[in-house]
């Protein structure tokens, strides 16, 4: 074209146009902003117009948006922004089978939204023990639970065990009302919430009753061998050195362990007693164990969460 601009038309047949465009075309507006192109959606064709470099940058982002809309996945402007962050030169985040988990019971597809998440999911697929370390909102626990539910559905394991240390912000279990289950449930609630997102409620309830899925405080793991299981230890920064050793040595035949934690959120009286800090020192280099580090670029909550985490990191 005479003004040096380029136009590219991308077919979007089969895509849910409401998902693709977003509320009030917010997804298309964000694509225009991150890639500096003019975007229009007419019928089942998405048109990009701008400089050749800008169109080249926008095209793979637009294709990922269309793929997501075809799969009826979730897509909002924050997702489009992350796609732009991950594709500065038109490179995607991969997208092999390990970065997409289909959950038929709730008709959802959970997939990596950042390159860091894709790498984490790949490590979970490839290793017996994975330690995911990073700030809140990066999907450490959520993606691990999704991988566990997928492994159970595919009969790769016979049960899921989700554990958390019952230590939080200076509160004591002894002062909470109710029996032991009532005392520990508030600490385990985020794990229930993640499960509820991935399985129909009646199936979750049945799995809990039959102990196919077990959600328990870390202290309850002592003396057990966890075979044929997908085991997740969440909030591992609040496990002591002794608890962490006890937990890791529960690993049985045909089992997988994922440990997640945030080193900036240690609630133990002495920071050096954090089992997460110790395993970070002594376990790297052992075959079958992988460490994955998330950054604020992997935050998939509201975009302000990323900025807040960044501000706190710069202030420390």
N, C-alpha and C positions, 0 to 999 in steps of 0.2 A: 504494500500500500504506500501511497505517496508520502504520508506523514510518518513513515517508519514504524507504524503500529502493526500488530498481528492479531488475527482473529482465529480462535480455535473452538470448534464445536465438539462437545463430548456427549455421546448418546447416554440417556439415563433411563432406558426402558426397564420396567420392572421395579423401579425404585419408588418408595413411598414419598411422594412429593412434599407432603407436610413435614416429614422428618428431615428431608433434604434441605428444604428452604428454612425451616425453623419458624418460631413464632414471629410474625411480622417480618418475615424474610431475614431474621437476625443472623442465620448461618451464612447466607449469601453476602450480607453486609460485612461479616467478619472475614470471609474469604477475600473480599475486595480489599479490606484493610490490610490483612497480613501479606498479601501478594502484590498489592498496588496495581490491581487490574479492574476493569469494568466487568461486572458479572450480570448475566441475565438468564432467566429460566423460562423457556417458552415450550409448551407441550412437554415432550420427553427429551428435550435437548438443552444442555447447559452450555452457554456461550461465554467465552473469556476473551477480553480484548485489552491489549496493552502492548508494551514493548516486548520484543521477542524474549528477553531475559525474564521479565515479569510473568509472561504467559507460560514459559517453561517451568517457572517455579510454581505457578498456580495449578497447572494441569494435574500433577500427581496428588496434590491435596484434594482437588475436586474429584478425582477418581476414587480416592478413599472415602470421601463423603458419600458418593453415589453407592459404593459397595456397602457401606454401613446402612444406608437407607434401603437398599435391596434386602438386607438381612433383618430389617425392622429393628435395628439396634438403636441405642440412645445416641443422640447427636445434638449438641448445643454449641453456642459460640465459644465456650471454653475448650471444647473438644477440637473445634476448628483451629483455635489459636495454638493448641498443642501440636496439631498436625503440621502447622506452619513452623513451629519450633523444631520439629523433628525432621523437616525436609527443606533445609536451607538451599540445597542444590538439587532438589527434585528427588531426594532419596527417601523412601518410606522406612517403616520400622521393621520391615520383614513381613511377618504375617503368616508364618507356617502354622501347622496344626497346633503346635504347642502354645501359640499366642492367642488362640481362639478356643473357647470352651462353650459348647452348646449344651444348654440345660433344658431338655425337652419338657420336663414336668411343669416348668414355669414359662416355657416358650421364650427363653431369653438366650442371647449369646453374650458371653463375657469375654472381652478381648483386651489385650494390652493397648493402652492409650498413649504410651510413651516408649521410647527405645529402651529405657531403663526397666520398665515393666516387662517388655518382651524378653529381655535378657534374663530377668528374674524367673519368668515362667519356663524358659528354656532350661535354666539351672535346676529347677524343681523336677523337670522331666528327666534330666540326665544324672542326678545325684541322689544318694540315699539320705544325706543330711545337708540341708541348706540353711544358712543363717542370713536373714534379711535385716539390714540395719539402716535406719533412716528416719526422717521426721514424720509427723502425723500427716495423714491425708495422701500418702503415696501408694496405698493399696497393698501394703505388706501382708496384712492379715486377710483382707478380702479376697485377694487372688489366691492365697494359700488355701483358704476354705473352698474356693471354687475348684481348685485342683483336687482337693480331697473328695468333694462331692462327685466330681467327674470320675475319679479312680474307683469310688464305691459303685457308681452306676455301671461302669465297665467291668465290674467284678475283678478288678486288679487287687483290691483289698477287701477284707470282710467287715471292717469297721473303721470308724473315725473316732479319734480321741482328741478333744480340744481342752487345753489346760492353760491356766493363768495363775501366777502367784497372787495370793490374797493380801497384797500390800498396796495401799494407796494413800498418798497425801496425809500421812500421820494419823489416819483413823484406825481404831482397834476393833477387830471382829467381836471381841467380848462385850462391847458396849452396844452392839446392834441388836434389835429385837428379833424374836423368833427362834426357830430351831436352826440346826447347822445349815440346812439347805437354804433357808430364808436369809441367813447371814451372808452366805457366799454368793447368792444369785446376783446381787448388784454388781459384783466384780466381774461376773461372767456374762452379763447382759449383752455386751457388744458381740460376743460369739454367737449367742442366740439370734441377734439381729441379722448377722451375716448369713446364717443358715436360713432364716425366714425369707431372705431375699432370693435364695437359690433353689428352694424346694417347696412344694405345696405344704401348707401348715399341717394337714392331717398326716402327711408322710413324715414330717419332722417329728411330730408327736409320737407316731408309731415307732420310729427309729430310736427315739429316746427311751420309750418304755421297754423295748426289747434289747436295749444297750448296744444296738448296732452303731449308734452315735452316743458318745459319752462326753459330757461337759463337766469338768471338775477342777477344783483347786489343785495346784501343782503338788501340794503336800500329800494328796490322796494317791499319788503315783508310786509311792515307796513300796518296795517289795514285790512289784509286778513285772512281768515280762510282756512286752507289747508286740506280739507277732501278728502278721497279716493285717497290719493297721497303718493308717495314715495319721500321724500324730503331729499336732501343732501346739507349740508353746508360744503363747502371745505375751506381750509386755515382759519379755525375758530380762530386761534391764533390772527388774525387781526380784529376780531369782538370786539367791545367794550362791556362792561358789559350791557349797555342799549340795544344795538343791539341784544346781545345774549338772553336777557330776552324776547325781542320782538319776536325773531325768535321762541323760544321754546314755547311760548304761542300761536303760530299760529296753533299748532297741532290740527287737526280735527278728526272726526270719521273715523275709518278704515284707519289710516295713520301711516306711519313709518318715523322716522327721523334718519339719520346718520350724525354725526358731525365728521369731520376729521381735524386734525391740528398737527403742529410741534412746541413745546414750545421753540425750539431754533431759530425759524425764526420769532419772533415778530417784526413787523415794526411800531407798534404804538409808539407815543412819550413817553408814560409811560407804562412800562411792567405790572404794577399792574392793569392797566385798561383793560387787555385782558380778554374778556368774557370766553375764554377757561380755563384760570387759575381759574376764579371764579367758573365755574360749576364743576371743578375738586375738589374744596373745599366743595361746598354745596350740590351737588346732589348724591354722592355715598350713597348707602343704600336705595334709593327709589326703590320700586319694579317696574319692567318694564323698568328700566334704567340700562344699562350695560356700563362699561368702559373697554376698551381694550388697552393694552400698547404694542407697537411694539419695537423691539430692532434691533441693526445692524444685528443680525442673520436672520432677516426677509427681509433684502434688496434683491430684486430680479432683480436689474439692474446689470450692469457689476460688477464683483467681486471686482474691485478696489473701487467702491462706498462704499462698506461695510468697507474696510480698511480706506478710507478717513474719513468716519463718526466716526469710532473708534478713529482715531488719533485726530480729533477735540474734541471729548468727553474727551479724556485723557488730553488735553491741557487746558481745561476750569476749 
